[in-house]
Amino acid sequence: MSQHVLITGTGRPYALGFNLVKRYLEHGDTVFASVRRPSEALEEMKKAYPDRLHILTMDIASTDSVNAAAREAERLTDHLDLIVNNATTASADTMKELPDFDLDLIAPAVNVGAVGPIRVLKAFLPLLRKSAVGALVVNISSEAGSIGKCYRTFYLDYGTEKAALNMLTMTLRNYFRNDPNLNIICLHPGWMRTNPGNTEAPLDPYEHAETLRLLFETKRHDKDGPVFITYSGEAYPW
Ligand SMILES: NC(=O)c1ccc[n+]([C@@H]2O[C@H](COP(=O)([O-])OP(=O)(O)OC[C@H]3O[C@@H](n4cnc5c(N)ncnc54)[C@H](OP(=O)(O)O)[C@@H]3O)[C@@H](O)[C@H]2O)c1
């Protein structure tokens, strides 16, 4: 099955979003890859897939920007089968603890990391509704968003935005419960080498993108299984 996929936060060649774009293109799908600023690496990829890669400019912190990107997508396609909400942020204080953390940085992070994906879902919903195969929305979360497993004394912004994203995912899962044509999950993708300075993480983003691509297909119509899952498809504690 060839599908139409939207992936956010795709401009960095070493990170997950870019590698998901690559995997879906290699698989024969049509990809709408969003960035908030031009990406040379993505422009280079477009040369190899001029007809199936569409680059959208979208700042998920801005409703106007997301709505404009959705209008642009509507000029290019009549449907979407999958959204991977991959884009996220963390503030400069993310590794700091309470005394040193500027608390005013939390709300902007939540605006990007939690509200952003739902802005995208809302704006692109008319295209999702036209999927012939049943649309899936995947919100890339993190173990850092698990309240039950929380052990850190830092990540005041990042942990909060991912926990909020999990709550929004479950609330919308309930909202779409009786809709056979739309499903939504959130995922802890595992620890990946998505930062050039990080050689410790076990997962290579290009290899891992294929694991995730295959996993997502098992969740498209799964209304009864776990909603917050690991990259192996197992339930992760909320
Ligand atoms: N890496 C890991 O080990 C790990 C572990 C657990 C969960 N995750 C999650 O997996 C996903 C991918 O991780 P990653 O490490 O590949 O991410 P990343 O390198 O931090 O990339 C995040 C992307 O989001 C984009 N972005 C930030 N703010 C944005 C905004 N306002 N509007 C639109 N795009 C925005 C960035 O764009 P710019 O390039 O323009 O800055 C970047 O392309 C994230 O959701 C992350 O939280 C990652």
The ligand as an SDF file (V2000), in Angstrom:
LIG
                    3D

 48 52  0  0  0  0  0  0  0  0999 V2000
   16.5420   11.3860   20.3820 N   0  0  0  0  0  0  0  0  0  0  0  0
   16.1060   10.5360   21.3060 C   0  0  0  0  0  0  0  0  0  0  0  0
   16.8180    9.6650   21.8070 O   0  0  0  0  0  0  0  0  0  0  0  0
   14.6650   10.6320   21.7620 C   0  0  0  0  0  0  0  0  0  0  0  0
   14.2500    9.9270   22.9000 C   0  0  0  0  0  0  0  0  0  0  0  0
   12.9200   10.0050   23.2710 C   0  0  0  0  0  0  0  0  0  0  0  0
   12.0310   10.7500   22.5210 C   0  0  0  0  0  0  0  0  0  0  0  0
   12.4760   11.4380   21.4270 N   0  0  0  0  0  0  0  0  0  0  0  0
   11.5200   12.2040   20.6380 C   0  0  0  0  0  0  0  0  0  0  0  0
   11.6310   11.8010   19.2750 O   0  0  0  0  0  0  0  0  0  0  0  0
   11.3850   12.9230   18.4060 C   0  0  0  0  0  0  0  0  0  0  0  0
   12.5640   13.1250   17.4910 C   0  0  0  0  0  0  0  0  0  0  0  0
   13.7200   13.2930   18.2720 O   0  0  0  0  0  0  0  0  0  0  0  0
   15.0330   13.9430   17.6670 P   0  0  0  0  0  0  0  0  0  0  0  0
   16.0750   13.8070   18.7130 O   0  0  0  0  0  0  0  0  0  0  0  0
   15.2490   13.4270   16.3070 O   0  0  0  0  0  0  0  0  0  0  0  0
   14.5580   15.4730   17.5810 O   0  0  0  0  0  0  0  0  0  0  0  0
   15.4030   16.8050   17.3370 P   0  0  0  0  0  0  0  0  0  0  0  0
   16.7240   16.4970   16.7230 O   0  0  0  0  0  0  0  0  0  0  0  0
   15.3800   17.5730   18.6180 O   0  0  0  0  0  0  0  0  0  0  0  0
   14.5300   17.5190   16.2500 O   0  0  0  0  0  0  0  0  0  0  0  0
   13.3930   18.2020   16.6040 C   0  0  0  0  0  0  0  0  0  0  0  0
   12.8460   18.8360   15.3690 C   0  0  0  0  0  0  0  0  0  0  0  0
   11.7300   19.6480   15.7570 O   0  0  0  0  0  0  0  0  0  0  0  0
   11.8390   20.8640   15.0630 C   0  0  0  0  0  0  0  0  0  0  0  0
   11.1470   21.9370   15.7730 N   0  0  0  0  0  0  0  0  0  0  0  0
   11.4630   22.5040   16.9590 C   0  0  0  0  0  0  0  0  0  0  0  0
   10.6050   23.4960   17.2490 N   0  0  0  0  0  0  0  0  0  0  0  0
    9.7300   23.5580   16.2090 C   0  0  0  0  0  0  0  0  0  0  0  0
    8.6260   24.3650   15.9080 C   0  0  0  0  0  0  0  0  0  0  0  0
    8.2310   25.3640   16.7090 N   0  0  0  0  0  0  0  0  0  0  0  0
    7.9590   24.1470   14.7460 N   0  0  0  0  0  0  0  0  0  0  0  0
    8.3400   23.1760   13.9030 C   0  0  0  0  0  0  0  0  0  0  0  0
    9.3800   22.3620   14.1280 N   0  0  0  0  0  0  0  0  0  0  0  0
   10.0730   22.5620   15.2730 C   0  0  0  0  0  0  0  0  0  0  0  0
   13.3200   21.1440   14.9390 C   0  0  0  0  0  0  0  0  0  0  0  0
   13.5220   22.0560   13.8940 O   0  0  0  0  0  0  0  0  0  0  0  0
   14.9220   22.8580   13.6990 P   0  0  0  0  0  0  0  0  0  0  0  0
   15.8450   21.8850   13.0350 O   0  0  0  0  0  0  0  0  0  0  0  0
   14.5040   23.9980   12.8340 O   0  0  0  0  0  0  0  0  0  0  0  0
   15.3930   23.2680   15.0600 O   0  0  0  0  0  0  0  0  0  0  0  0
   13.8510   19.7530   14.6550 C   0  0  0  0  0  0  0  0  0  0  0  0
   13.8220   19.4670   13.2770 O   0  0  0  0  0  0  0  0  0  0  0  0
   11.1190   14.1070   19.3270 C   0  0  0  0  0  0  0  0  0  0  0  0
    9.7230   14.2650   19.5030 O   0  0  0  0  0  0  0  0  0  0  0  0
   11.7780   13.6890   20.6380 C   0  0  0  0  0  0  0  0  0  0  0  0
   11.2050   14.3110   21.7600 O   0  0  0  0  0  0  0  0  0  0  0  0
   13.7760   11.4030   21.0390 C   0  0  0  0  0  0  0  0  0  0  0  0
  1  2  1  0
  2  3  2  0
  2  4  1  0
  4  5  1  0
  4 48  2  0
  5  6  2  0
  6  7  1  0
  7  8  2  0
  8  9  1  0
  8 48  1  0
  9 10  1  0
  9 46  1  0
 10 11  1  0
 11 12  1  0
 11 44  1  0
 12 13  1  0
 13 14  1  0
 14 15  2  0
 14 16  1  0
 14 17  1  0
 17 18  1  0
 18 19  2  0
 18 20  1  0
 18 21  1  0
 21 22  1  0
 22 23  1  0
 23 24  1  0
 23 42  1  0
 24 25  1  0
 25 26  1  0
 25 36  1  0
 26 27  1  0
 26 35  1  0
 27 28  2  0
 28 29  1  0
 29 30  1  0
 29 35  2  0
 30 31  1  0
 30 32  2  0
 32 33  1  0
 33 34  2  0
 34 35  1  0
 36 37  1  0
 36 42  1  0
 37 38  1  0
 38 39  2  0
 38 40  1  0
 38 41  1  0
 42 43  1  0
 44 45  1  0
 44 46  1  0
 46 47  1  0
M  CHG  2   8   1  16  -1
M  END
$$$$
